[in-house]
Amino acid sequence: LDFYDEIHRRLTDDLADLYFAPTTRARDNLLKGFHPAEQIYVTGNTSIDAVEEALSPDFHSNLLDGLPDSHRLIILTMSRAENVGEPMRQVFHTVRDIVETNPDVELVCPLTPDPEVMSLAGEVLGERDRIHLTKPLPHKDFLNIAARSTLIITDSGTIQEEAPALHKPVLLLREKTERQEAVDVGAVQIVGTAPTSIQQAVFELLNNERAYQKMATAPNPFGDGHASAHILGIIEDYLKAK
């Protein structure tokens, strides 16, 4: 599937008149593909527009309303195929230990409907104080709960883009990322799935305010939430000039 996706992407690139790159790194990749510089515009990612639109200052949910205001919230999402099995078991044990040793920490873990994932989560994290296993959350609900969180531990790609818009540090359960921009600005830290690496990173963020603020206030490399307006303006100008 990835092979055919890449073929379609390359064909579309060759047919396009305008290129809207979410980041300067994406622009540079287009230039390396010999696409004309005058047709490339760095606009930010429209996913950040969606984040801004989804956030609600008066958002309520049974989950959030049941958490003490003084408690810190960690969100864990983990679903990539390469992490299912022993890596996932290690991570679940690690975050369980983190919750148990920090009495003011709550963990929210939305689970993908995968039998092995649900079984592992139930075995390691189920029926534990301050650990909340949930079904997959609607996107708007997830973003508003993430906005209330202290930090996010994930192997997701999309969350690496969304979390900087929420000013939430991300600890990435991978060895590398296709969204290197977020790592470069300091909004995302790659920790892999080794328990020691995760424990040290979480401890630092929970106990070192300077380290926390450095990640939380990192500039968002994926845009300012106005990508759609930028793109619309460029298209209008282009069509007027035709």
C-alpha positions, 0 to 999 in steps of 0.5 A: 500500500505504501508503495502505491501511495508513493507512486500516486504522490509523485504523479500528483506532484508532477501534475500540480501547479501549486505546492503548499508545504506545511514546513520549510523542511517539506519545501526543501524536499520538494526542491530536491524533487526538482519542483519549481521554487516559484510554485512552492509556498510554505503555509503551515499544516491545515491540521493545526487549523483543525486543532484551533477550531476544536478547542473549547474553553468550556469543554466538559466530559465525564472523564475530565470532570472526575479528575481532581483539579490538583492532579497532573494528567498524562495521556498515553496512546500506543497503537503502531504495529511494531510496538504491539507485543513486548514493547507495549507490555514494557511501556504499560508496566513503565507508565503504571510504575510512574503513576503508582510512584506519583500520587498526583498523577492520573493516566488516560489511555485511549485504546484502539479496538485491537484484541491484543492491545486491549488484552495487554492494557487490561492485564497491566493497567486495568483496575488501577487507581488513577489509570483510566482506560477508554475507548478511542475518543472523538477527535474533538474530545481527545484534543480538549482532554490533551489541552488539559494534560501535562504531557503526552506519551505516544507513538502517533504521528499526528499527535506530534503535529497537534501537541505543539499547538497545545503547548504539551510536551511529547515523549515519542515511543519510537526510534525515529520520526518522519516529523523531525521538525518537532524534534528539532524545535524541542517540542518532541523528545524521542524516547523509544520503548526502553523503560529507563529512557521513558522513566527518566524523561517523565521524571524530568518533565514532572520535576524540572520546571525549566525543562518542562517549559522549554518543551511546552513553549517550543515554537510550533513548526507546523504553522500558526493555525491559519494555513487554510486562509493562507492557501485560499489567498494564494489560490485566489491570487493565482487564479486571478493572474491566469 
